[in-house]
Amino acid sequence: MGNNPALLDAYIYSYNSFRANSGFNSVEQEVVFLSVAYENNCEYCMAAHSFIGDILVKKKYSNIERNRPTLFKLLFF
């Protein structure tokens, strides 16, 4: 993509469009990206989207950690 500006522009446009218009929340979007990465056998993307997904899920469920710490630990077991 780095050697083809038109391809890079198309990728960025489709990525931004998916983020803005998919109807999925940020955690669900990361699941879609993980599924695509898995099907494409892309270890780099799997690692990157797993890391981002972990951060989003932990942020989303941080109130559970304060109120029910045992349940929070089970979410990530």
N, CA, C and O atoms as a Tinker XYZ file with bonds, in Angstrom:
   308  protein
     1  N      0.812000   -1.192000    0.000000    73     2
     2  CA     0.000000    0.000000    0.000000    64     1     3
     3  C      0.857000    1.258000    0.000000    63     2     4     5
     4  O      0.494000    2.271000   -0.597000    81     3
     5  N      1.988000    1.182000    0.669000    73     3     6
     6  CA     2.841000    2.353000    0.758000    64     5     7
     7  C      3.373000    2.807000   -0.591000    63     6     8     9
     8  O      3.703000    3.979000   -0.771000    81     7
     9  N      3.455000    1.887000   -1.532000    73     7    10
    10  CA     3.952000    2.224000   -2.865000    64     9    11
    11  C      2.838000    2.582000   -3.836000    63    10    12    13
    12  O      3.097000    2.926000   -4.989000    81    11
    13  N      1.598000    2.499000   -3.368000    73    11    14
    14  CA     0.464000    2.778000   -4.241000    64    13    15
    15  C     -0.474000    3.751000   -3.527000    63    14    16    17
    16  O     -1.344000    3.318000   -2.771000    81    15
    17  N     -0.315000    5.048000   -3.752000    73    15    18
    18  CA    -1.134000    6.047000   -3.042000    64    17    19
    19  C     -2.630000    5.863000   -3.242000    63    18    20    21
    20  O     -3.406000    6.105000   -2.318000    81    19
    21  N     -3.049000    5.442000   -4.422000    73    19    22
    22  CA    -4.483000    5.248000   -4.671000    64    21    23
    23  C     -5.029000    4.104000   -3.812000    63    22    24    25
    24  O     -6.129000    4.210000   -3.270000    81    23
    25  N     -4.276000    3.024000   -3.687000    73    23    26
    26  CA    -4.687000    1.896000   -2.851000    64    25    27
    27  C     -4.739000    2.310000   -1.384000    63    26    28    29
    28  O     -5.676000    1.955000   -0.669000    81    27
    29  N     -3.741000    3.052000   -0.938000    73    27    30
    30  CA    -3.723000    3.533000    0.442000    64    29    31
    31  C     -4.909000    4.453000    0.716000    63    30    32    33
    32  O     -5.551000    4.334000    1.759000    81    31
    33  N     -5.205000    5.358000   -0.195000    73    31    34
    34  CA    -6.354000    6.253000   -0.037000    64    33    35
    35  C     -7.663000    5.461000    0.046000    63    34    36    37
    36  O     -8.526000    5.764000    0.870000    81    35
    37  N     -7.805000    4.449000   -0.811000    73    35    38
    38  CA    -9.021000    3.620000   -0.798000    64    37    39
    39  C     -9.148000    2.866000    0.518000    63    38    40    41
    40  O    -10.239000    2.761000    1.078000    81    39
    41  N     -8.024000    2.340000    1.010000    73    39    42
    42  CA    -8.043000    1.619000    2.289000    64    41    43
    43  C     -8.446000    2.553000    3.424000    63    42    44    45
    44  O     -9.310000    2.207000    4.229000    81    43
    45  N     -7.841000    3.718000    3.497000    73    43    46
    46  CA    -8.151000    4.667000    4.571000    64    45    47
    47  C     -9.610000    5.104000    4.485000    63    46    48    49
    48  O    -10.285000    5.209000    5.508000    81    47
    49  N    -10.101000    5.359000    3.275000    73    47    50
    50  CA   -11.494000    5.749000    3.108000    64    49    51
    51  C    -12.434000    4.643000    3.600000    63    50    52    53
    52  O    -13.384000    4.918000    4.333000    81    51
    53  N    -12.173000    3.400000    3.202000    73    51    54
    54  CA   -13.064000    2.300000    3.606000    64    53    55
    55  C    -12.980000    2.038000    5.106000    63    54    56    57
    56  O    -13.987000    1.728000    5.744000    81    55
    57  N    -11.789000    2.161000    5.663000    73    55    58
    58  CA   -11.614000    1.990000    7.112000    64    57    59
    59  C    -12.420000    3.048000    7.870000    63    58    60    61
    60  O    -13.172000    2.721000    8.788000    81    59
    61  N    -12.260000    4.303000    7.487000    73    59    62
    62  CA   -12.983000    5.381000    8.162000    64    61    63
    63  C    -14.488000    5.254000    7.970000    63    62    64    65
    64  O    -15.258000    5.547000    8.885000    81    63
    65  N    -14.908000    4.822000    6.794000    73    63    66
    66  CA   -16.330000    4.623000    6.528000    64    65    67
    67  C    -16.896000    3.505000    7.409000    63    66    68    69
    68  O    -17.987000    3.636000    7.965000    81    67
    69  N    -16.151000    2.413000    7.531000    73    67    70
    70  CA   -16.589000    1.320000    8.399000    64    69    71
    71  C    -16.713000    1.799000    9.841000    63    70    72    73
    72  O    -17.711000    1.521000   10.505000    81    71
    73  N    -15.704000    2.515000   10.327000    73    71    74
    74  CA   -15.739000    3.019000   11.706000    64    73    75
    75  C    -16.937000    3.929000   11.934000    63    74    76    77
    76  O    -17.570000    3.865000   12.988000    81    75
    77  N    -17.253000    4.769000   10.969000    73    75    78
    78  CA   -18.322000    5.755000   11.143000    64    77    79
    79  C    -19.720000    5.207000   10.852000    63    78    80    81
    80  O    -20.692000    5.659000   11.458000    81    79
    81  N    -19.838000    4.250000    9.943000    73    79    82
    82  CA   -21.167000    3.870000    9.440000    64    81    83
    83  C    -21.571000    2.422000    9.642000    63    82    84    85
    84  O    -22.644000    2.021000    9.193000    81    83
    85  N    -20.750000    1.632000   10.299000    73    83    86
    86  CA   -21.041000    0.196000   10.380000    64    85    87
    87  C    -22.221000   -0.135000   11.285000    63    86    88    89
    88  O    -22.883000   -1.155000   11.095000    81    87
    89  N    -22.486000    0.712000   12.259000    73    87    90
    90  CA   -23.541000    0.399000   13.213000    64    89    91
    91  C    -23.050000   -0.454000   14.369000    63    90    92    93
    92  O    -23.816000   -0.757000   15.284000    81    91
    93  N    -21.778000   -0.848000   14.340000    73    91    94
    94  CA   -21.188000   -1.607000   15.436000    64    93    95
    95  C    -20.503000   -0.661000   16.407000    63    94    96    97
    96  O    -20.000000    0.390000   16.010000    81    95
    97  N    -20.483000   -1.037000   17.688000    73    95    98
    98  CA   -19.713000   -0.235000   18.639000    64    97    99
    99  C    -18.231000   -0.570000   18.465000    63    98   100   101
   100  O    -17.878000   -1.460000   17.692000    81    99
   101  N    -17.377000    0.138000   19.180000    73    99   102
   102  CA   -15.934000   -0.022000   18.974000    64   101   103
   103  C    -15.446000   -1.433000   19.297000    63   102   104   105
   104  O    -14.548000   -1.940000   18.624000    81   103
   105  N    -16.014000   -2.068000   20.302000    73   103   106
   106  CA   -15.608000   -3.434000   20.640000    64   105   107
   107  C    -16.026000   -4.395000   19.526000    63   106   108   109
   108  O    -15.248000   -5.258000   19.119000    81   107
   109  N    -17.257000   -4.242000   19.036000    73   107   110
   110  CA   -17.732000   -5.103000   17.947000    64   109   111
   111  C    -16.905000   -4.900000   16.678000    63   110   112   113
   112  O    -16.644000   -5.853000   15.945000    81   111
   113  N    -16.497000   -3.668000   16.423000    73   111   114
   114  CA   -15.657000   -3.401000   15.254000    64   113   115
   115  C    -14.325000   -4.132000   15.367000    63   114   116   117
   116  O    -13.825000   -4.664000   14.376000    81   115
   117  N    -13.755000   -4.162000   16.553000    73   115   118
   118  CA   -12.483000   -4.878000   16.730000    64   117   119
   119  C    -12.668000   -6.373000   16.504000    63   118   120   121
   120  O    -11.761000   -7.038000   16.005000    81   119
   121  N    -13.831000   -6.911000   16.865000    73   119   122
   122  CA   -14.104000   -8.329000   16.602000    64   121   123
   123  C    -14.138000   -8.581000   15.098000    63   122   124   125
   124  O    -13.620000   -9.591000   14.623000    81   123
   125  N    -14.744000   -7.668000   14.353000    73   123   126
   126  CA   -14.757000   -7.800000   12.891000    64   125   127
   127  C    -13.330000   -7.769000   12.350000    63   126   128   129
   128  O    -12.955000   -8.606000   11.528000    81   127
   129  N    -12.535000   -6.802000   12.813000    73   127   130
   130  CA   -11.147000   -6.715000   12.351000    64   129   131
   131  C    -10.346000   -7.961000   12.720000    63   130   132   133
   132  O     -9.520000   -8.427000   11.935000    81   131
   133  N    -10.590000   -8.498000   13.912000    73   131   134
   134  CA    -9.905000   -9.729000   14.313000    64   133   135
   135  C    -10.297000  -10.897000   13.411000    63   134   136   137
   136  O     -9.455000  -11.712000   13.033000    81   135
   137  N    -11.574000  -10.968000   13.076000    73   135   138
   138  CA   -12.047000  -12.051000   12.203000    64   137   139
   139  C    -11.404000  -11.970000   10.826000    63   138   140   141
   140  O    -11.002000  -12.986000   10.258000    81   139
   141  N    -11.310000  -10.762000   10.298000    73   139   142
   142  CA   -10.674000  -10.574000    8.994000    64   141   143
   143  C     -9.193000  -10.946000    9.071000    63   142   144   145
   144  O     -8.672000  -11.633000    8.192000    81   143
   145  N     -8.522000  -10.489000   10.125000    73   143   146
   146  CA    -7.099000  -10.796000   10.296000    64   145   147
   147  C     -6.879000  -12.301000   10.408000    63   146   148   149
   148  O     -5.929000  -12.840000    9.840000    81   147
   149  N     -7.758000  -12.973000   11.143000    73   147   150
   150  CA    -7.645000  -14.424000   11.296000    64   149   151
   151  C     -7.797000  -15.121000    9.944000    63   150   152   153
   152  O     -7.002000  -15.994000    9.596000    81   151
   153  N     -8.814000  -14.733000    9.192000    73   151   154
   154  CA    -9.052000  -15.352000    7.881000    64   153   155
   155  C     -7.915000  -15.082000    6.907000    63   154   156   157
   156  O     -7.643000  -15.897000    6.026000    81   155
   157  N     -7.247000  -13.937000    7.061000    73   155   158
   158  CA    -6.123000  -13.594000    6.187000    64   157   159
   159  C     -4.783000  -14.098000    6.722000    63   158   160   161
   160  O     -3.737000  -13.841000    6.126000    81   159
   161  N     -4.817000  -14.815000    7.848000    73   159   162
   162  CA    -3.597000  -15.333000    8.479000    64   161   163
   163  C     -2.561000  -14.236000    8.729000    63   162   164   165
   164  O     -1.365000  -14.437000    8.519000    81   163
   165  N     -3.038000  -13.079000    9.179000    73   163   166
   166  CA    -2.136000  -11.952000    9.418000    64   165   167
   167  C     -1.828000  -11.855000   10.923000    63   166   168   169
   168  O     -2.629000  -11.344000   11.705000    81   167
   169  N     -0.662000  -12.352000   11.296000    73   167   170
   170  CA    -0.279000  -12.348000   12.710000    64   169   171
   171  C     -0.123000  -10.934000   13.257000    63   170   172   173
   172  O     -0.459000  -10.672000   14.411000    81   171
   173  N      0.388000  -10.024000   12.428000    73   171   174
   174  CA     0.555000   -8.636000   12.872000    64   173   175
   175  C     -0.804000   -8.030000   13.227000    63   174   176   177
   176  O     -0.967000   -7.451000   14.301000    81   175
   177  N     -1.771000   -8.163000   12.331000    73   175   178
   178  CA    -3.102000   -7.587000   12.572000    64   177   179
   179  C     -3.800000   -8.273000   13.747000    63   178   180   181
   180  O     -4.494000   -7.618000   14.526000    81   179
   181  N     -3.621000   -9.578000   13.873000    73   179   182
   182  CA    -4.206000  -10.292000   15.013000    64   181   183
   183  C     -3.683000   -9.707000   16.321000    63   182   184   185
   184  O     -4.455000   -9.451000   17.245000    81   183
   185  N     -2.383000   -9.497000   16.395000    73   183   186
   186  CA    -1.788000   -8.946000   17.606000    64   185   187
   187  C     -2.273000   -7.526000   17.855000    63   186   188   189
   188  O     -2.633000   -7.179000   18.980000    81   187
   189  N     -2.284000   -6.715000   16.825000    73   187   190
   190  CA    -2.677000   -5.311000   16.981000    64   189   191
   191  C     -4.131000   -5.182000   17.414000    63   190   192   193
   192  O     -4.430000   -4.442000   18.351000    81   191
   193  N     -5.036000   -5.887000   16.748000    73   191   194
   194  CA    -6.455000   -5.753000   17.079000    64   193   195
   195  C     -6.810000   -6.472000   18.379000    63   194   196   197
   196  O     -7.769000   -6.086000   19.047000    81   195
   197  N     -6.063000   -7.504000   18.749000    73   195   198
   198  CA    -6.259000   -8.128000   20.065000    64   197   199
   199  C     -5.898000   -7.138000   21.165000    63   198   200   201
   200  O     -6.617000   -7.010000   22.156000    81   199
   201  N     -4.788000   -6.443000   20.985000    73   199   202
   202  CA    -4.340000   -5.455000   21.964000    64   201   203
   203  C     -5.368000   -4.330000   22.095000    63   202   204   205
   204  O     -5.740000   -3.955000   23.207000    81   203
   205  N     -5.823000   -3.795000   20.969000    73   203   206
   206  CA    -6.813000   -2.712000   20.997000    64   205   207
   207  C     -8.119000   -3.203000   21.615000    63   206   208   209
   208  O     -8.725000   -2.509000   22.432000    81   207
   209  N     -8.548000   -4.398000   21.224000    73   207   210
   210  CA    -9.780000   -4.958000   21.785000    64   209   211
   211  C     -9.704000   -5.136000   23.286000    63   210   212   213
   212  O    -10.666000   -4.845000   23.996000    81   211
   213  N     -8.566000   -5.612000   23.779000    73   211   214
   214  CA    -8.394000   -5.768000   25.230000    64   213   215
   215  C     -8.548000   -4.433000   25.941000    63   214   216   217
   216  O     -9.207000   -4.352000   26.978000    81   215
   217  N     -7.949000   -3.397000   25.396000    73   215   218
   218  CA    -8.048000   -2.067000   26.015000    64   217   219
   219  C     -9.488000   -1.586000   26.030000    63   218   220   221
   220  O     -9.959000   -1.074000   27.045000    81   219
   221  N    -10.198000   -1.745000   24.907000    73   219   222
   222  CA   -11.581000   -1.274000   24.829000    64   221   223
   223  C    -12.486000   -2.028000   25.783000    63   222   224   225
   224  O    -13.330000   -1.427000   26.448000    81   223
   225  N    -12.318000   -3.337000   25.855000    73   223   226
   226  CA   -13.165000   -4.140000   26.746000    64   225   227
   227  C    -12.888000   -3.781000   28.202000    63   226   228   229
   228  O    -13.820000   -3.628000   28.992000    81   227
   229  N    -11.625000   -3.646000   28.556000    73   227   230
   230  CA   -11.290000   -3.301000   29.940000    64   229   231
   231  C    -11.824000   -1.928000   30.303000    63   230   232   233
   232  O    -12.282000   -1.718000   31.427000    81   231
   233  N    -11.771000   -0.992000   29.369000    73   231   234
   234  CA   -12.298000    0.350000   29.621000    64   233   235
   235  C    -13.815000    0.286000   29.796000    63   234   236   237
   236  O    -14.367000    0.928000   30.690000    81   235
   237  N    -14.482000   -0.485000   28.947000    73   235   238
   238  CA   -15.942000   -0.587000   28.985000    64   237   239
   239  C    -16.423000   -1.221000   30.291000    63   238   240   241
   240  O    -17.456000   -0.830000   30.834000    81   239
   241  N    -15.674000   -2.193000   30.787000    73   239   242
   242  CA   -16.103000   -2.920000   31.968000    64   241   243
   243  C    -15.391000   -2.478000   33.244000    63   242   244   245
   244  O    -15.441000   -3.184000   34.251000    81   243
   245  N    -14.734000   -1.333000   33.217000    73   243   246
   246  CA   -13.994000   -0.889000   34.404000    64   245   247
   247  C    -14.909000   -0.644000   35.594000    63   246   248   249
   248  O    -14.485000   -0.816000   36.737000    81   247
   249  N    -16.170000   -0.240000   35.349000    73   247   250
   250  CA   -17.091000   -0.040000   36.472000    64   249   251
   251  C    -17.434000   -1.371000   37.141000    63   250   252   253
   252  O    -17.724000   -1.396000   38.337000    81   251
   253  N    -17.405000   -2.462000   36.405000    73   251   254
   254  CA   -17.639000   -3.775000   37.008000    64   253   255
   255  C    -16.506000   -4.104000   37.968000    63   254   256   257
   256  O    -16.736000   -4.686000   39.028000    81   255
   257  N    -15.292000   -3.735000   37.604000    73   255   258
   258  CA   -14.134000   -4.018000   38.443000    64   257   259
   259  C    -14.303000   -3.363000   39.814000    63   258   260   261
   260  O    -13.984000   -3.967000   40.838000    81   259
   261  N    -14.796000   -2.148000   39.830000    73   259   262
   262  CA   -14.988000   -1.453000   41.106000    64   261   263
   263  C    -16.117000   -2.074000   41.921000    63   262   264   265
   264  O    -16.001000   -2.219000   43.138000    81   263
   265  N    -17.215000   -2.443000   41.250000    73   263   266
   266  CA   -18.403000   -2.910000   41.951000    64   265   267
   267  C    -18.420000   -4.416000   42.209000    63   266   268   269
   268  O    -18.941000   -4.868000   43.229000    81   267
   269  N    -17.855000   -5.183000   41.295000    73   267   270
   270  CA   -17.868000   -6.641000   41.428000    64   269   271
   271  C    -16.549000   -7.208000   40.924000    63   270   272   273
   272  O    -16.496000   -7.745000   39.818000    81   271
   273  N    -15.486000   -7.099000   41.712000    73   271   274
   274  CA   -14.156000   -7.497000   41.243000    64   273   275
   275  C    -14.051000   -8.953000   40.818000    63   274   276   277
   276  O    -13.303000   -9.262000   39.892000    81   275
   277  N    -14.774000   -9.849000   41.463000    73   275   278
   278  CA   -14.702000  -11.267000   41.089000    64   277   279
   279  C    -15.264000  -11.473000   39.688000    63   278   280   281
   280  O    -14.688000  -12.218000   38.894000    81   279
   281  N    -16.379000  -10.823000   39.377000    73   279   282
   282  CA   -16.973000  -10.927000   38.051000    64   281   283
   283  C    -16.030000  -10.358000   36.999000    63   282   284   285
   284  O    -15.900000  -10.930000   35.916000    81   283
   285  N    -15.373000   -9.248000   37.298000    73   283   286
   286  CA   -14.431000   -8.641000   36.363000    64   285   287
   287  C    -13.296000   -9.601000   36.038000    63   286   288   289
   288  O    -12.908000   -9.731000   34.877000    81   287
   289  N    -12.762000  -10.272000   37.047000    73   287   290
   290  CA   -11.673000  -11.228000   36.822000    64   289   291
   291  C    -12.118000  -12.380000   35.929000    63   290   292   293
   292  O    -11.335000  -12.886000   35.124000    81   291
   293  N    -13.377000  -12.796000   36.074000    73   291   294
   294  CA   -13.890000  -13.885000   35.255000    64   293   295
   295  C    -14.026000  -13.477000   33.791000    63   294   296   297
   296  O    -13.905000  -14.323000   32.905000    81   295
   297  N    -14.273000  -12.207000   33.526000    73   295   298
   298  CA   -14.391000  -11.738000   32.154000    64   297   299
   299  C    -13.118000  -11.978000   31.360000    63   298   300   301
   300  O    -13.172000  -12.185000   30.148000    81   299
   301  N    -11.964000  -11.951000   32.038000    73   299   302
   302  CA   -10.692000  -12.049000   31.351000    64   301   303
   303  C     -9.950000  -13.325000   31.679000    63   302   304   305
   304  O     -8.741000  -13.405000   31.463000    81   303
   305  N    -10.656000  -14.343000   32.205000    73   303   306
   306  CA   -10.032000  -15.601000   32.557000    64   305   307
   307  C     -9.740000  -16.414000   31.329000    63   306   308
   308  O     -9.207000  -17.519000   31.433000    81   307
